[in-house]
Amino acid sequence: MITITAIGTSFITSRTIAAAAGAPDVRFVGVQSRDADRAAALASELGLERSFGDLGSLLDSDVDAVYVASPNAVHGGQVRAAIAAGKHVLCEKPAVTTAAEWDELCAAASEAGVVLLENMRTAYDPVMARILELLPSLGTLRRVSFSLSQRSARYDDWLAGRRPNVFDPALGGGGLADIGVYLTHSLVRLFGTPSRVSASFIKVPDGADGAGAALMTYDGMLAELAWSKITAGRLGGSIEGEQGTITLDHMTELGSLSVDYLDGRRIEERPGKEPDNITYALRRFGELVGSGGSAATDQAWTRASLALIESIRDAASL
């Protein structure tokens, strides 16, 4: 059994700890926060036996692994410290802000003999595996469109003058980092790195991008990504080939898919899955730690996603 302590006390921490109920090889035992009272309160609420008010005390403990779920801008330093302490690391998405920093952390993890994995739940969802199986049946791929428009409950806080992390560029916030990363990761997981990128952002007042869109060029195929945390709209996606089209209901939950073929055939699937697909990422983490296996392939997906995010940001600034 791999014991894990979470760094951070946001909603995603509670959600990930709950999802661990379906991952038999891992067990959350504690929470760490700079606010010791907040860490203690969340640990009590979730039935965990430990809480820590500083990172040093956590890293000095006998816990096997840490789950980094703090603001994006501080992920890198915390991951680096955990690796130096010999802890395995599951890091919330986006793992860090640049591909170069991810390369550095992966090299450090390899040298230390610990697992470093991004908590990208869609990568391990059974629906993603099914998409990969179905792609050859679509014929020559021509067009991909992935969207996530989810108006954040924190947007009104930002407009009122408060500064939630999700819209604060100093803390690595913004729509691309928060939800667009699901789109970039799925795109490179399925199709690799595009040859050309163009993009535009809508920025919130004095903050990061609230919404954006990007167009990626592949050999013979175009891919469109659109995301928004300031409006509510389309959440799904489509993959169009010359012989058929896959339609996805939701780009993060991946609840169902359908395939419509040129010859009139139709496939509709809603796989029986775990209640929360974070469980699949936790299982992968447990498998890698328990077996001593290599996370190189998983880390390469994260690197490609981070590099694409950098390309999108560069294109949007032109």
Buried (B, 14 or more C-beta within 10 A) or exposed (E): EBBBBBBBBBEBBBEBBBBBBBBEBBBBBBBBBBEBEBBBBBBEEBEBEBBBBEBEEBBEBEBBBBBBBBBBBBBBEBBBBBBEBEBBBBBBBBBBBBBEBBBBBBEBBBEBEBBBBBBBBBBBBBBBEBBEEBBEBBBEBBEBBBBBBBBBEBBEBBEEEEBBBBBBBEBBBBBBBBBBBBBBBBBBBBBEBBEEBBBBBBBBEEBBBBBBBBBBEBEEBBBBBBBBBBEEEBBBBBBBBEBBBBBBBBBBBBBBBBBBBEEEEEBEEEEEBBEBBBBBBBBBBBBBBEEEEEBEEBBBBBBBBBBBBBBBBEBBEE
